[in-house]
Amino acid sequence: MIHRALSSLAALLTLTGVGHAAEFGFDGYADVRLVAPSGTRSYLDGGLGKLRFEHGDSNIKLGDLYGEVRASDDAWFALADIRISPEYGNGIDLTQVYVRYAPPSGTNWHWSARAGAFFPPFSLENEQLGWSTFWTLTPSAINSWVGAELRTIGAEGTVEWTSNGNAITLIGAVFGFNDPAGLLMADRGWNFDDRIVGLFEKSRLPDAISPGAHRYLFRELDNSPGWYLDLSYEIDGKTGFELMRYDNEADPRRPRAWHTKFWEAGFRQQLGPITLLAQGMSGDTVIRPTAAAFIATDFDSAYALIGWDLDDWWLAARADVFQTRTRTAAGPSALSEDGHAFDLTASWVPRRWLRLSAEALLVEDRRAQRALVGETPQQSEHQFQLVARTYF
């Protein structure tokens, strides 16, 4: 897989003409975790739990190892992210690989374009190396789902106007190879996980629906491109608003193709050392295997986060609410759910290359599907982590 990542990056450099003047770089991180999970079986093992770790796991875990390879010159930038995660799926995989062109501008107007495989641009949490989170260890339900099911495999363009610390940005993309997106939302609902699905791995489905089944999520099934538009407005570099419309335009009549679309809105406010983040998403996904049969899921989630920057200490608290409503031709489905979650995280950075974090995460939800496999529909799950992450 490392060879594939380097080959992909070399191909992008060749296509874009980035030559001998390019600057190359590499950064990465690895972490070790002491974990105290709840007793619910994780969805990564085919269960109906909401968290990454489960009772029976070893308390000491090797989290993830990420490496980011970069090349750039005055206008071109190319990147490949490599993830090593031996516990689930492919041990080594790519999470994104793309090339971007951003010519210098002497005016208030700027534009850029990128092509390849990358994350949609609306996350307010996942802005660090390897698309990791800054304030917490585990992202919100919204951004956990993005890491699990969504990837832009196509082309994206950006136009930005800036003046005196203010900025208006419009981003649009056309993409393919994400027609199965929505399957996990329908079959297992919202989850909380910092493990990103690789571009070449299969995702586990709940055993309650299909025992032992896995599916590839990054596939093109109907030769119809999806799209999104994202508009953001930033004031004085301290206040930001963002709105996105996303539609993968998949044909739900095709086998394993889910037509998924949503609205997403975000808000950011900086008040001295205090950061406020809020984000909401509302959408639906549907598959229609025959004229008389369908499965449709409406999904909604929102979170609010407050972070406090104390130089080498960061403190954060986040609250999530989430819901799905699944229906079929026969009526409402047991796959519907309602839930909420709370996250408290403290991080200390004694050295530039070392981050020590403690996170307590509580998720409470009700999902009638659990009764079908002999579990209590109402579940309360907790996960405590002590993490030592080193950067290189």
NORLINJO-V724502 format. One record per backbone hydrogen bond with DSSP energy under -0.5 kcal/mol. CO is the residue of the C=O (numbers start at 1). NH is the residue of the N-H. If there is no record, write none. Layout:
CO;NH + CO;NH
This chain:
1;5 + 2;6 + 3;7 + 4;8 + 5;9 + 6;10 + 7;11 + 8;12 + 9;13 + 10;14 + 11;15 + 12;16 + 13;17 + 13;18 + 17;19 + 19;22 + 23;72 + 25;70 + 27;68 + 28;392 + 29;66 + 30;390 + 31;63 + 32;388 + 33;35 + 33;61 + 34;386 + 36;384 + 38;55 + 41;49 + 42;45 + 42;47 + 43;46 + 46;207 + 50;192 + 51;43 + 54;57 + 59;35 + 59;61 + 61;33 + 61;63 + 64;31 + 65;84 + 66;29 + 67;69 + 67;82 + 68;27 + 69;80 + 70;25 + 71;78 + 72;23 + 75;102 + 76;73 + 77;100 + 78;71 + 79;98 + 80;69 + 80;82 + 81;95 + 81;96 + 82;67 + 83;85 + 83;93 + 84;65 + 85;88 + 91;85 + 93;83 + 94;199 + 96;81 + 97;117 + 98;79 + 99;115 + 100;77 + 101;113 + 108;162 + 110;160 + 112;158 + 113;101 + 114;156 + 115;99 + 116;154 + 117;97 + 118;152 + 120;123 + 125;127 + 125;134 + 128;131 + 128;132 + 129;132 + 132;127 + 132;128 + 140;144 + 141;145 + 142;146 + 143;147 + 144;148 + 145;149 + 145;150 + 146;150 + 147;197 + 151;153 + 152;118 + 152;154 + 153;176 + 154;116 + 155;174 + 156;114 + 157;172 + 158;112 + 159;170 + 160;110 + 161;168 + 163;166 + 165;237 + 166;163 + 167;234 + 168;161 + 169;232 + 170;159 + 171;230 + 172;157 + 173;228 + 174;155 + 175;226 + 176;153 + 178;181 + 179;258 + 180;183 + 182;186 + 183;187 + 184;188 + 184;189 + 185;189 + 192;52 + 194;196 + 198;201 + 201;217 + 203;215 + 206;209 + 206;210 + 207;211 + 210;213 + 213;205 + 215;203 + 217;180 + 217;219 + 219;179 + 219;221 + 226;175 + 227;247 + 228;173 + 229;245 + 230;171 + 231;243 + 232;169 + 233;241 + 234;167 + 234;236 + 235;238 + 235;239 + 238;270 + 239;235 + 240;268 + 241;233 + 242;266 + 243;231 + 244;264 + 245;229 + 246;262 + 247;227 + 250;252 + 251;254 + 252;288 + 254;257 + 256;258 + 257;259 + 258;260 + 259;286 + 260;248 + 261;284 + 262;246 + 263;282 + 264;244 + 265;280 + 266;242 + 267;278 + 268;240 + 269;271 + 269;276 + 271;274 + 273;309 + 274;271 + 275;307 + 276;269 + 277;305 + 278;267 + 279;303 + 280;265 + 281;301 + 282;263 + 283;299 + 284;261 + 285;297 + 286;259 + 287;295 + 290;293 + 293;290 + 294;329 + 295;287 + 296;327 + 297;285 + 298;325 + 299;283 + 300;323 + 301;281 + 302;321 + 303;279 + 304;319 + 305;277 + 306;317 + 307;275 + 308;310 + 308;315 + 310;312 + 310;313 + 312;349 + 313;310 + 314;347 + 315;308 + 316;345 + 317;306 + 318;343 + 319;304 + 320;341 + 321;302 + 322;339 + 323;300 + 324;337 + 325;298 + 326;333 + 327;296 + 328;331 + 331;328 + 333;336 + 334;369 + 336;368 + 337;324 + 338;366 + 339;322 + 340;364 + 341;320 + 342;362 + 343;318 + 344;360 + 345;316 + 346;358 + 347;314 + 348;350 + 348;356 + 351;354 + 353;391 + 354;351 + 355;389 + 356;348 + 357;387 + 358;346 + 359;385 + 360;344 + 361;383 + 362;342 + 363;381 + 364;340 + 365;379 + 366;338 + 367;370 + 368;371 + 368;372 + 369;372 + 370;373 + 370;375 + 371;374 + 377;367 + 377;379 + 379;365 + 381;363 + 382;38 + 383;361 + 384;36 + 385;359 + 386;34 + 387;357 + 387;389 + 388;32 + 389;355 + 390;30
